[in-house]
Amino acid sequence: MAGWTMGLGSVLAQVDATPDNGFPGSDLAQDVLNWLMWLGLAGSLASLLIGGAVWGLSQVTGNSMQGGRGRVFALGGAAGAIVTGLAPTIVNELSGL
């Protein structure tokens, strides 16, 4: 499963900010966008993994309050990954309107 998530991350992390106007520093701007997207996906993955672990361990030990917090972190990480992955597509599609 780790290979699947790494493959998905590499596919989603390919940001393409078009149209390229050729302004000075556009390569740096593209690099910054790529770094921000990578950080967003890494943060979402960390939230998903830590939240899932807290959720599972809390359910096993009978601590339902912390289990709820873990569930919120896990679902927040999943939502963050979806939004981060779809952001370039949404922006590129809306720029064509």
C-alpha beads as a LAMMPS data file, in Angstrom:
LAMMPS data file: protein, C-alpha beads

97 atoms
96 bonds

1 atom types
1 bond types

-500.0 500.0 xlo xhi
-500.0 500.0 ylo yhi
-500.0 500.0 zlo zhi

Masses

1 110.0

Atoms # bond

1 1 1 0.000 0.000 0.000
2 1 1 2.912 2.359 0.643
3 1 1 3.952 2.047 -3.009
4 1 1 0.452 2.953 -4.138
5 1 1 0.352 6.107 -2.007
6 1 1 3.834 7.170 -3.129
7 1 1 2.816 6.653 -6.770
8 1 1 -0.375 8.639 -6.238
9 1 1 1.601 11.428 -4.566
10 1 1 4.009 11.655 -7.466
11 1 1 1.143 11.833 -9.961
12 1 1 -0.747 14.480 -7.975
13 1 1 2.382 16.510 -7.246
14 1 1 2.923 17.358 -10.917
15 1 1 1.616 20.895 -10.931
16 1 1 1.405 22.668 -14.253
17 1 1 0.560 26.338 -13.973
18 1 1 -0.596 27.262 -17.465
19 1 1 -0.745 29.584 -19.300
20 1 1 2.892 30.544 -18.922
21 1 1 3.300 34.232 -19.678
22 1 1 7.092 34.043 -19.615
23 1 1 7.426 36.653 -16.898
24 1 1 10.780 36.972 -15.100
25 1 1 11.008 34.479 -12.289
26 1 1 8.283 32.177 -13.628
27 1 1 10.505 29.122 -13.090
28 1 1 10.985 30.066 -9.453
29 1 1 7.247 30.659 -9.047
30 1 1 6.564 27.200 -10.510
31 1 1 9.114 25.648 -8.143
32 1 1 7.515 27.391 -5.151
33 1 1 4.076 26.119 -6.198
34 1 1 5.443 22.593 -6.530
35 1 1 7.082 22.802 -3.097
36 1 1 3.879 24.117 -1.513
37 1 1 1.863 21.328 -3.071
38 1 1 4.368 18.734 -1.892
39 1 1 4.243 20.176 1.633
40 1 1 0.445 20.139 1.545
41 1 1 0.396 16.483 0.500
42 1 1 3.042 15.556 3.091
43 1 1 1.087 17.330 5.827
44 1 1 -2.124 15.613 4.738
45 1 1 -0.423 12.237 4.774
46 1 1 0.998 12.872 8.247
47 1 1 -2.420 13.956 9.519
48 1 1 -4.042 10.905 7.977
49 1 1 -1.513 8.474 9.442
50 1 1 -1.316 10.031 12.911
51 1 1 -5.081 10.531 13.095
52 1 1 -5.694 6.942 12.035
53 1 1 -3.259 5.654 14.631
54 1 1 -4.824 7.758 17.401
55 1 1 -8.300 6.718 16.296
56 1 1 -7.438 3.012 16.268
57 1 1 -5.490 2.979 19.518
58 1 1 -8.149 5.016 21.283
59 1 1 -10.880 2.654 20.178
60 1 1 -8.895 -0.345 21.404
61 1 1 -8.279 1.222 24.805
62 1 1 -11.849 2.471 25.161
63 1 1 -11.030 6.177 25.060
64 1 1 -13.838 7.381 22.798
65 1 1 -13.081 11.090 23.266
66 1 1 -9.576 10.766 21.831
67 1 1 -10.930 8.373 19.206
68 1 1 -13.169 11.164 17.958
69 1 1 -10.225 13.537 17.756
70 1 1 -8.214 10.948 15.834
71 1 1 -11.124 10.464 13.432
72 1 1 -11.277 14.236 12.820
73 1 1 -7.527 14.343 12.101
74 1 1 -7.730 11.348 9.755
75 1 1 -10.681 12.756 7.815
76 1 1 -9.073 16.185 7.736
77 1 1 -5.922 14.676 6.256
78 1 1 -7.963 12.904 3.591
79 1 1 -9.861 16.098 2.739
80 1 1 -6.611 18.068 2.645
81 1 1 -5.067 15.585 0.228
82 1 1 -8.115 15.774 -2.038
83 1 1 -8.135 19.573 -2.075
84 1 1 -4.362 19.784 -2.563
85 1 1 -4.430 17.244 -5.372
86 1 1 -7.339 18.865 -7.185
87 1 1 -6.244 22.492 -6.747
88 1 1 -4.132 22.742 -9.945
89 1 1 -6.875 21.103 -12.014
90 1 1 -9.534 23.410 -10.601
91 1 1 -7.421 26.519 -11.233
92 1 1 -6.479 25.444 -14.747
93 1 1 -10.093 24.624 -15.632
94 1 1 -11.432 27.890 -14.209
95 1 1 -8.790 29.945 -16.028
96 1 1 -10.192 28.690 -19.322
97 1 1 -13.674 30.120 -18.697

Bonds

1 1 1 2
2 1 2 3
3 1 3 4
4 1 4 5
5 1 5 6
6 1 6 7
7 1 7 8
8 1 8 9
9 1 9 10
10 1 10 11
11 1 11 12
12 1 12 13
13 1 13 14
14 1 14 15
15 1 15 16
16 1 16 17
17 1 17 18
18 1 18 19
19 1 19 20
20 1 20 21
21 1 21 22
22 1 22 23
23 1 23 24
24 1 24 25
25 1 25 26
26 1 26 27
27 1 27 28
28 1 28 29
29 1 29 30
30 1 30 31
31 1 31 32
32 1 32 33
33 1 33 34
34 1 34 35
35 1 35 36
36 1 36 37
37 1 37 38
38 1 38 39
39 1 39 40
40 1 40 41
41 1 41 42
42 1 42 43
43 1 43 44
44 1 44 45
45 1 45 46
46 1 46 47
47 1 47 48
48 1 48 49
49 1 49 50
50 1 50 51
51 1 51 52
52 1 52 53
53 1 53 54
54 1 54 55
55 1 55 56
56 1 56 57
57 1 57 58
58 1 58 59
59 1 59 60
60 1 60 61
61 1 61 62
62 1 62 63
63 1 63 64
64 1 64 65
65 1 65 66
66 1 66 67
67 1 67 68
68 1 68 69
69 1 69 70
70 1 70 71
71 1 71 72
72 1 72 73
73 1 73 74
74 1 74 75
75 1 75 76
76 1 76 77
77 1 77 78
78 1 78 79
79 1 79 80
80 1 80 81
81 1 81 82
82 1 82 83
83 1 83 84
84 1 84 85
85 1 85 86
86 1 86 87
87 1 87 88
88 1 88 89
89 1 89 90
90 1 90 91
91 1 91 92
92 1 92 93
93 1 93 94
94 1 94 95
95 1 95 96
96 1 96 97
